[in-house]
Amino acid sequence: MAPSWTIQSLSRGLQLLDLMAEQPEGTTVKWLSAVSGIPLSTCYHLINTLVEAGYVQKDAHRQLYTLSYKVSYLHHQLHMGRALPDDLPTVAHRVARETQETTYVAKWEHQEIVIHHIVEGDQAVKVRSLYVGYRDHAFLHALGKSVLAHLSPKDFRAYYVSHPPEPRTPYSRVEWDALQRERLRTRERGYSLDEEEWATGVCCVGVPIFDYTGGIWGSLAISLPRSRFDRLNPAIINYLQQEARWASSRLGWAQAAQ
């Protein structure tokens, strides 16, 4: 049941937009009603409102509805408002080219760990559930672990309280003591590992990026299938750390240049 202070019609309209985003080829109002549980007549009213507002368009020939480019405009404006420093996408593309693995950049902002950039590698493993804007399950993936390892104990606990960890695979470790050990181990060795904790069959290696104050700015990571992770050359980790130091230096971290 929605909180009393929310507007039900708005919540339902946003729910329909989420569902339509999963159907890029278009969908019918009947399908939206069946999946969402919203009565068919209400769905028609909501969709007509979204069409009138310009966020949904109707293919009259196929009788299907799709998201309009007005939604893309919102995404563009959000991206422009939170654009990464120019050097960070450069690093991500360089790492993806050198390692041939999918590369990610995440940023610590407003007490959240948010993925800001993804570059597919030539031999990339497809992790479709990770996307620009993703901010969940940071205790399980390498991007999150690299950031969390460099938070103060107070901030780490606060994040734990506001983001209670939940297991995603049989390999996920979410107990407080286990998370504390992983945090300290990650900080000491200078990189993080996700060994099928976020997704079965997928592993990740992450490294921290620091800003001009020496505080944590975010992280850089690659994902790869278990088979390639098991024979991962240690030189790859050294290379990731080198790229993260370069990125940190571009953000003004003086120690990165030492």
C-alpha positions as CSV (number, residue, x, y, z in Angstrom):
1,M,0.0,0.0,0.0
2,A,1.4,3.4,-1.0
3,P,2.2,5.9,1.8
4,S,-0.7,8.3,2.5
5,W,1.2,11.3,1.3
6,T,1.8,10.0,-2.3
7,I,-0.5,10.7,-5.3
8,Q,-1.7,7.4,-6.5
9,S,-2.4,8.4,-10.1
10,L,1.2,9.8,-10.4
11,S,2.7,6.7,-8.9
12,R,0.7,4.5,-11.3
13,G,1.7,6.6,-14.3
14,L,5.4,6.3,-13.4
15,Q,4.9,2.5,-13.0
16,L,3.6,2.4,-16.5
17,L,6.6,4.3,-17.8
18,D,8.9,1.8,-16.1
19,L,7.0,-1.1,-17.7
20,M,7.1,0.5,-21.1
21,A,10.9,1.0,-20.8
22,E,11.2,-2.8,-20.7
23,Q,9.2,-3.1,-24.0
24,P,11.2,-0.9,-26.5
25,E,9.2,-2.4,-29.5
26,G,6.0,-1.2,-28.0
27,T,3.1,-2.7,-25.9
28,T,-0.6,-2.6,-25.5
29,V,-2.7,-1.1,-22.8
30,K,-4.1,-4.5,-22.0
31,W,-0.6,-5.8,-21.4
32,L,0.2,-2.9,-19.1
33,S,-3.0,-3.5,-17.2
34,A,-2.4,-7.2,-16.8
35,V,1.3,-6.8,-15.6
36,S,0.7,-3.7,-13.4
37,G,-2.6,-4.8,-11.8
38,I,-4.0,-1.4,-12.7
39,P,-7.6,-1.6,-13.9
40,L,-7.9,-1.4,-17.7
41,S,-10.0,1.7,-17.8
42,T,-7.6,3.5,-15.4
43,C,-4.7,2.4,-17.6
44,Y,-6.3,3.9,-20.7
45,H,-6.8,7.2,-18.8
46,L,-3.2,7.2,-17.6
47,I,-1.8,6.4,-21.1
48,N,-3.9,9.0,-22.8
49,T,-2.6,11.6,-20.2
50,L,1.0,10.5,-20.9
51,V,0.4,10.8,-24.6
52,E,-1.1,14.3,-24.2
53,A,2.0,15.3,-22.1
54,G,4.3,14.0,-24.7
55,Y,6.0,11.2,-22.8
56,V,4.3,8.3,-24.6
57,Q,3.6,8.0,-28.3
58,K,1.1,5.7,-30.1
59,D,1.8,3.7,-33.3
60,A,-1.7,4.0,-34.8
61,H,-0.9,1.3,-37.4
62,R,0.2,-1.3,-34.9
63,Q,-1.9,-0.1,-32.0
64,L,1.1,-0.1,-29.7
65,Y,2.5,2.5,-27.3
66,T,6.1,3.4,-26.8
67,L,8.1,5.9,-24.8
68,S,8.7,9.2,-26.7
69,Y,11.9,11.1,-27.1
70,K,10.8,13.5,-24.4
71,V,11.9,10.8,-21.9
72,S,15.3,10.8,-23.6
73,Y,15.4,14.5,-23.1
74,L,15.0,14.1,-19.4
75,H,17.8,11.5,-19.4
76,H,20.0,13.9,-21.4
77,Q,19.4,16.8,-19.0
78,L,20.1,14.5,-16.0
79,H,23.3,13.3,-17.6
80,M,24.5,16.8,-18.4
81,G,23.8,17.9,-14.9
82,R,25.9,15.1,-13.5
83,A,28.5,14.8,-16.2
84,L,31.8,13.2,-15.2
85,P,35.0,15.2,-15.5
86,D,36.3,14.6,-19.1
87,D,39.2,12.5,-17.9
88,L,37.1,9.8,-16.3
89,P,35.3,8.6,-19.5
90,T,38.7,8.7,-21.1
91,V,40.1,6.3,-18.5
92,A,37.1,4.0,-18.8
93,H,37.5,3.7,-22.6
94,R,41.3,3.2,-22.3
95,V,40.8,0.4,-19.7
96,A,38.1,-1.3,-21.8
97,R,40.4,-1.2,-24.8
98,E,43.4,-2.5,-23.0
99,T,41.7,-5.3,-21.0
100,Q,38.9,-6.0,-23.5
101,E,36.5,-6.2,-20.5
102,T,33.5,-4.2,-19.7
103,T,34.6,-1.2,-17.6
104,Y,32.6,0.9,-15.1
105,V,33.1,4.2,-13.3
106,A,31.1,4.9,-10.2
107,K,30.9,8.0,-8.1
108,W,30.3,8.6,-4.3
109,E,27.7,11.3,-4.2
110,H,24.9,12.3,-1.8
111,Q,25.7,9.2,0.3
112,E,25.1,6.9,-2.7
113,I,27.4,4.9,-4.9
114,V,26.2,5.6,-8.4
115,I,27.4,4.1,-11.7
116,H,28.1,7.0,-14.1
117,H,29.8,5.4,-17.1
118,I,30.0,2.0,-18.8
119,V,32.1,0.9,-21.7
120,E,31.7,-2.5,-23.3
121,G,34.9,-4.4,-24.0
122,D,35.5,-6.5,-27.1
123,Q,35.2,-9.8,-25.1
124,A,32.7,-8.3,-22.6
125,V,30.5,-10.4,-20.4
126,K,27.0,-9.0,-20.5
127,V,25.8,-7.8,-17.1
128,R,22.5,-6.3,-18.3
129,S,21.2,-5.5,-14.8
130,L,24.0,-2.9,-14.3
131,Y,23.3,0.5,-16.0
132,V,24.1,4.1,-15.7
133,G,22.4,5.4,-12.6
134,Y,22.4,2.0,-10.8
135,R,23.0,2.4,-7.1
136,D,22.0,-0.8,-5.3
137,H,23.8,-3.7,-3.7
138,A,27.1,-1.8,-3.2
139,F,28.2,-4.3,-0.6
140,L,28.3,-7.0,-3.2
141,H,30.0,-5.5,-6.3
142,A,33.6,-4.3,-6.7
143,L,32.6,-0.7,-7.5
144,G,30.8,-0.4,-4.2
145,K,33.4,-2.3,-2.2
146,S,36.2,0.0,-3.4
147,V,34.3,3.0,-2.2
148,L,33.0,1.6,1.1
149,A,36.5,0.5,2.1
150,H,37.6,4.1,2.2
151,L,34.6,5.6,4.1
152,S,35.1,6.5,7.8
153,P,33.7,3.9,10.2
154,K,30.9,6.2,11.0
155,D,29.9,6.7,7.4
156,F,30.3,3.0,6.7
157,R,27.9,2.1,9.5
158,A,25.5,4.8,8.3
159,Y,25.5,3.4,4.8
160,Y,24.9,-0.1,6.2
161,V,21.9,1.2,8.2
162,S,20.4,3.1,5.2
163,H,21.2,0.3,2.7
164,P,20.6,-3.0,4.5
165,P,22.5,-5.6,2.4
166,E,20.6,-8.5,0.8
167,P,22.2,-11.6,-0.8
168,R,21.8,-12.0,-4.6
169,T,23.7,-15.2,-5.1
170,P,24.8,-18.2,-2.9
171,Y,28.2,-16.5,-2.7
172,S,26.9,-13.2,-1.3
173,R,28.3,-12.3,2.2
174,V,26.1,-9.8,3.9
175,E,26.7,-10.4,7.7
176,W,28.1,-7.4,9.5
177,D,31.3,-9.1,10.6
178,A,32.0,-10.4,7.1
179,L,31.4,-7.0,5.6
180,Q,33.8,-5.4,8.1
181,R,36.5,-8.0,7.3
182,E,36.0,-7.4,3.6
183,R,36.2,-3.6,4.0
184,L,39.5,-3.8,5.9
185,R,41.0,-6.4,3.5
186,T,40.0,-4.3,0.5
187,R,41.6,-1.2,2.0
188,E,44.8,-2.9,2.9
189,R,45.4,-4.5,-0.5
190,G,44.2,-1.5,-2.6
191,Y,41.6,-3.2,-4.7
192,S,38.3,-5.0,-4.3
193,L,37.0,-8.3,-5.6
194,D,33.5,-9.6,-6.4
195,E,33.6,-13.3,-6.8
196,E,30.1,-14.1,-8.1
197,E,28.6,-12.2,-5.1
198,W,26.5,-9.8,-7.3
199,A,25.8,-12.2,-10.2
200,T,26.4,-15.9,-10.6
201,G,29.2,-16.6,-13.1
202,V,30.4,-13.0,-13.1
203,C,33.4,-11.6,-11.2
204,C,34.7,-8.0,-10.9
205,V,37.8,-6.2,-9.9
206,G,37.6,-2.7,-8.6
207,V,40.0,0.1,-7.5
208,P,39.4,3.4,-5.7
209,I,39.6,6.9,-7.2
210,F,40.4,9.8,-4.8
211,D,39.7,13.5,-5.1
212,Y,41.9,16.5,-4.4
213,T,41.3,16.2,-0.6
214,G,42.5,12.6,-0.5
215,G,38.9,11.5,0.2
216,I,37.2,8.9,-1.8
217,W,35.7,10.2,-5.1
218,G,34.5,6.9,-6.6
219,S,35.8,3.8,-8.2
220,L,36.8,2.0,-11.4
221,A,36.1,-1.6,-12.2
222,I,36.0,-4.3,-14.8
223,S,33.7,-7.3,-15.0
224,L,34.6,-10.7,-16.5
225,P,33.3,-14.3,-16.5
226,R,34.5,-16.7,-13.8
227,S,36.6,-18.6,-16.3
228,R,38.7,-15.5,-17.2
229,F,38.8,-14.3,-13.6
230,D,40.4,-17.6,-12.4
231,R,43.3,-17.1,-14.8
232,L,43.5,-13.3,-14.3
233,N,47.0,-11.9,-14.7
234,P,48.1,-9.9,-11.6
235,A,49.4,-7.4,-14.0
236,I,45.8,-6.5,-14.9
237,I,45.2,-5.4,-11.3
238,N,48.4,-3.4,-11.3
239,Y,47.2,-1.7,-14.5
240,L,43.8,-0.8,-13.0
241,Q,45.5,0.7,-10.0
242,Q,47.8,2.7,-12.3
243,E,44.8,4.0,-14.2
244,A,43.0,4.9,-11.0
245,R,46.0,6.8,-9.7
246,W,46.1,8.7,-13.0
247,A,42.4,9.5,-12.7
248,S,42.9,10.6,-9.1
249,S,45.8,12.9,-10.1
250,R,43.5,14.5,-12.7
251,L,41.0,15.2,-9.9
252,G,43.8,16.9,-8.0
253,W,45.0,14.2,-5.6
254,A,48.6,15.1,-5.0
255,Q,49.7,11.7,-3.6
256,A,48.8,10.0,-6.9
257,A,51.7,11.8,-8.5
258,Q,54.2,10.6,-5.9
